[in-house]
Amino acid sequence: MTPATPHLSESARAASAHESRFRIDAPINPARTARIVALDARAAAVARRLAARTWAGARFYTAVSTETLHRLDGTPVPLDGVIARTDVVVVLATEDRGHRVAAAIGGICRRRGITTAGVVLGEGYEAGDAVAALRPYARVLLRSADEGDVVELLTALRV
């Protein structure tokens, strides 16, 4: 009788020295260039609080028009230029005032294959038009009364 040949399980084989050369030990890199755009004054206050945290590659802006954003320091920048060099755009809204900018951002992101997420903050959800403007474009559309949900979303997106 011949001795039984040991059969290693997939887990045991994957842990072997032979297979370890295929293992990727580097940590997952964060998103390279995330842009967070606040569409109104209350959303801008949230963006300022978020910007005070440590993020890997996030840049924060406030909406001015369908063509221009402002950095949080007030410096104007062209919307198209901001989105041209990004991987993910997160739009923050608390009211409808910025719905045209939301639609412009969504359209640019769709054409360029950039992931778009929208967060509508508030209890009364006074941003129905903003939600409607984002709905066709956003892969994630979150309505929440909790600002902490924005932190969780940005963390999940590896911003």
Secondary structure, DSSP 8 states (H G I E B T S, - for coil): ---------HHHHHTSHHHHTT---S-----S-EEEEE-SHHHHHHHHHHHTS--SSEEEEEE-SSSEEEETTS-EEEHHHHHHT-SEEEEEESBSTTHHHHHHHHHHHHHHT-EEEEEEE-SS-B-HHHHHHHTTT-SEEEEES-THHHHHHHHHTT-
